């Protein structure tokens, strides 16, 4: 029989494979099984914690509970978002307050401008192109 592979050892560790005659007879495979089992036991062992450490931890928790509560981030988030919203509204409103309306145009001036536009022989679609070539 051939030696067990890593997959065989993993399946055995997780209980998916039973030891066979080779694993019982082969010294190499048996030593690998013992090494893996010892390693698993060491990893699963609970850490030893002294009662003094636990008592100090409990005192620290009680001391934290006795301190004055700080303003949590949720409240600050609402304050900051409200301030940003007000700043944005103010920034958008300023141009409207500073905007001066155009001077009124008399009816005669309007009609003369319209008549001049109608009497030109050039199509209206070409006029924006003139702006490209004017100095």
Residue pairs with C-beta under 8 A, 6 or more apart in sequence:
1 20
1 21
1 22
1 26
2 22
3 22
3 26
3 28
3 29
4 12
4 22
4 23
4 29
4 32
8 17
9 32
9 33
9 36
11 17
12 18
12 19
12 23
12 33
13 36
13 37
13 40
19 33
22 29
23 29
23 30
23 33
24 30
117 124
